[in-house]
Amino acid sequence: MGTILASIYWLTQAGSLLFPGTALTDPEFAGRTPYIGGVVPMNQLTIEIVFLTLVAVGFFLEWRALKRAPEHAPEGATGT
């Protein structure tokens, strides 16, 4: 559930890029777009890919940890 909530913002941002004529940077910053390593532009698409990847990695790591955890009820649980 937490993964869904964390990714909703970034997924809606990515969906906004589907509208025709949508720019990847704000017009006032178009000429000042920084580049990562001189190659990859630091625009909205780059940021979305990074954060959605981080959410996916976090989900996978937590899923794997939960899968390996021993199945037992917490102390004091009666099962009712």
C-alpha positions in Angstrom: 0.0 0.0 0.0 2.8 2.4 0.9 4.4 1.8 -2.5 1.2 2.7 -4.3 0.9 5.9 -2.3 4.5 6.8 -2.8 4.3 6.3 -6.6 0.9 8.0 -7.3 2.5 11.5 -7.5 5.2 10.4 -9.9 2.7 8.4 -12.0 0.4 11.4 -12.4 3.4 13.6 -13.3 4.4 11.0 -16.0 0.9 11.0 -17.3 1.0 14.8 -17.8 3.7 14.3 -20.4 1.2 12.5 -22.7 -0.5 15.8 -23.5 0.6 17.3 -26.9 3.1 20.2 -26.6 4.0 19.5 -23.0 7.6 20.6 -22.3 10.0 18.7 -20.0 11.1 21.9 -18.3 9.4 25.1 -17.3 9.8 27.8 -20.0 11.7 30.2 -17.8 14.3 27.5 -17.1 14.5 26.0 -20.7 17.9 27.6 -21.4 19.4 26.7 -18.1 18.8 22.9 -18.0 21.6 21.2 -16.1 23.1 18.0 -17.5 24.3 14.9 -15.6 27.7 14.0 -16.9 27.2 16.4 -19.7 24.9 13.9 -21.4 21.6 13.4 -19.6 19.4 16.4 -19.2 18.0 17.0 -15.7 14.4 17.5 -16.6 11.0 16.2 -15.4 11.3 12.9 -17.2 14.8 12.2 -15.7 13.5 13.0 -12.2 10.4 10.8 -12.6 12.5 7.8 -13.8 14.9 8.1 -10.9 12.1 8.4 -8.2 9.9 5.6 -9.7 13.0 3.4 -9.8 13.7 4.1 -6.2 10.1 3.3 -5.2 10.3 0.0 -7.2 13.7 -0.9 -5.6 12.3 -0.1 -2.1 9.2 -2.3 -2.8 11.4 -5.2 -4.0 13.7 -5.0 -1.0 10.8 -4.9 1.5 9.0 -7.7 -0.3 12.1 -9.9 -0.3 12.6 -9.2 3.5 9.0 -10.0 4.3 9.2 -13.2 2.2 12.3 -14.4 4.2 10.8 -13.5 7.6 9.6 -16.4 9.7 5.9 -16.8 9.8 4.8 -16.5 13.4 2.1 -14.7 15.3 3.2 -11.8 17.6 3.6 -12.6 21.3 0.3 -12.5 23.1 -1.8 -13.1 20.1 -4.7 -15.5 20.7 -5.7 -16.1 17.1 -9.2 -14.8 17.5 
